Amino acid sequence: MPEMLEQTKIGASKEKVWEILTNFATYKNWSKVITAVNFKNGLAVGNEGTYTCKVWHHNDSYRESPVTITKFESGNTLGWGVQKGCFIDSTWMFTVSDDGSGGCIFQHEMKVYGCFSPMVPTTKWFKYSRPFGLELKARAERA
């Protein structure tokens, strides 16, 4: 199962970063990786929605996928799962924690699984998801 774990130190408060992370309507203004997220019934485990992100296997185009919130702790953790049947599924987990000096650490974890996951070229799959933390950092530190 291909996995990615990125941590980004951000010079903004945990609360500010969480506010930006969960304000999905603004993603199109600051992120080239994830450009849209919509959970119709708010943020709670089990709620369904969609997200749009850049994908390597479609000529670097954007693709909307259905997602379900798998973990939610307000102010701290947001996780969702993308289910495409048994072929390739993935989970995304975002965590924001204090760094003890007025800033925070943003952690982005992604796992790919399913019967075709051993064939996923990890460097390509994560090519677009890795920069998300840097985009969030730039947005939070400008705010």
C-alpha positions as CSV (number, residue, x, y, z in Angstrom):
1,M,0.0,0.0,0.0
2,P,1.6,3.3,-1.1
3,E,1.7,5.9,1.7
4,M,2.8,9.5,2.1
5,L,3.3,11.5,5.2
6,E,4.2,15.2,5.0
7,Q,4.7,17.6,7.9
8,T,4.8,21.4,7.4
9,K,5.8,23.9,10.0
10,I,3.5,27.0,9.7
11,G,4.1,30.4,11.2
12,A,0.5,30.9,12.1
13,S,-1.7,29.7,14.9
14,K,-3.4,26.3,14.9
15,E,-6.8,28.1,15.0
16,K,-6.0,30.2,11.9
17,V,-4.7,27.2,9.9
18,W,-7.8,25.1,11.0
19,E,-10.1,28.0,9.8
20,I,-8.4,28.1,6.4
21,L,-8.3,24.2,6.1
22,T,-12.1,23.9,6.8
23,N,-13.1,26.9,4.7
24,F,-13.6,24.8,1.5
25,A,-15.1,27.7,-0.5
26,T,-11.7,29.4,-0.6
27,Y,-9.6,26.5,-1.8
28,K,-10.0,27.6,-5.5
29,N,-8.3,30.9,-4.5
30,W,-5.1,29.4,-2.9
31,S,-4.7,25.7,-3.8
32,K,-3.7,24.2,-7.2
33,V,-3.8,20.7,-5.6
34,I,-7.3,20.5,-4.1
35,T,-9.6,23.0,-5.8
36,A,-13.0,22.2,-4.4
37,V,-14.4,20.3,-1.4
38,N,-18.1,20.1,-0.5
39,F,-19.8,18.2,2.3
40,K,-23.5,18.9,2.0
41,N,-24.3,18.1,5.7
42,G,-21.3,19.7,7.4
43,L,-18.3,18.2,9.0
44,A,-19.1,15.0,10.9
45,V,-18.0,11.3,10.6
46,G,-20.1,9.6,8.0
47,N,-21.0,12.7,6.0
48,E,-20.6,12.3,2.3
49,G,-19.4,14.9,-0.2
50,T,-17.0,15.5,-3.1
51,Y,-13.5,16.9,-3.6
52,T,-11.7,17.9,-6.8
53,C,-8.0,17.5,-7.1
54,K,-5.3,17.2,-9.7
55,V,-4.6,13.7,-10.8
56,W,-1.6,12.3,-12.7
57,H,-3.4,9.5,-14.4
58,H,-5.7,11.8,-16.4
59,N,-3.0,13.9,-18.1
60,D,-2.6,16.3,-15.1
61,S,-6.3,17.2,-15.2
62,Y,-8.6,17.7,-12.3
63,R,-11.1,15.1,-11.2
64,E,-14.0,15.2,-8.8
65,S,-14.4,12.2,-6.5
66,P,-17.0,11.1,-3.9
67,V,-15.7,11.1,-0.3
68,T,-16.9,10.2,3.1
69,I,-15.6,11.8,6.3
70,T,-13.8,9.0,8.3
71,K,-12.4,11.1,11.2
72,F,-13.3,14.5,12.6
73,E,-12.1,16.3,15.7
74,S,-12.9,20.0,15.5
75,G,-9.8,22.1,15.5
76,N,-7.5,19.2,15.1
77,T,-8.2,16.4,12.6
78,L,-10.1,15.9,9.4
79,G,-10.0,12.7,7.4
80,W,-11.8,11.4,4.4
81,G,-11.9,8.3,2.3
82,V,-12.2,8.1,-1.5
83,Q,-13.9,4.9,-2.6
84,K,-13.7,3.8,-6.3
85,G,-14.6,0.2,-5.7
86,C,-11.8,-2.3,-5.2
87,F,-9.5,-0.9,-7.9
88,I,-7.9,2.1,-6.2
89,D,-9.2,3.7,-3.0
90,S,-7.4,6.2,-0.8
91,T,-7.6,8.0,2.6
92,W,-6.5,11.5,3.3
93,M,-5.9,12.7,6.9
94,F,-5.1,16.3,7.8
95,T,-4.0,17.1,11.4
96,V,-3.1,20.5,12.9
97,S,-1.2,20.7,16.2
98,D,0.5,23.5,18.2
99,D,4.3,23.7,17.8
100,G,4.8,25.3,21.2
101,S,6.0,28.6,19.8
102,G,2.9,30.3,18.5
103,G,2.9,28.4,15.2
104,C,1.7,25.0,14.3
105,I,2.5,21.7,12.5
106,F,0.3,20.6,9.6
107,Q,0.4,16.9,8.9
108,H,-1.0,15.4,5.7
109,E,-1.2,11.7,5.4
110,M,-2.4,9.8,2.4
111,K,-2.7,6.1,1.8
112,V,-3.7,4.3,-1.4
113,Y,-5.1,0.8,-1.3
114,G,-7.2,-1.6,-3.3
115,C,-6.4,-4.5,-5.6
116,F,-4.4,-2.2,-8.1
117,S,-2.6,-0.2,-5.4
118,P,0.7,-2.2,-5.8
119,M,0.9,-0.9,-9.4
120,V,0.5,2.7,-8.4
121,P,3.7,4.7,-9.2
122,T,4.0,6.4,-5.8
123,T,6.1,9.3,-7.1
124,K,3.4,10.2,-9.6
125,W,0.5,9.6,-7.3
126,F,1.8,11.9,-4.6
127,K,3.2,14.5,-7.0
128,Y,0.2,16.8,-6.5
129,S,-0.7,16.0,-2.9
130,R,2.7,16.8,-1.4
131,P,2.6,20.6,-2.2
132,F,-0.8,21.0,-0.4
133,G,0.9,21.7,2.9
134,L,3.1,24.3,1.3
135,E,0.1,26.0,-0.2
136,L,-1.7,26.0,3.1
137,K,1.5,27.5,4.8
138,A,1.7,30.3,2.2
139,R,-2.0,31.1,2.7
140,A,-1.9,31.0,6.5
141,E,1.2,33.1,6.8
142,R,-0.3,35.8,4.4
143,A,-3.5,36.0,6.4
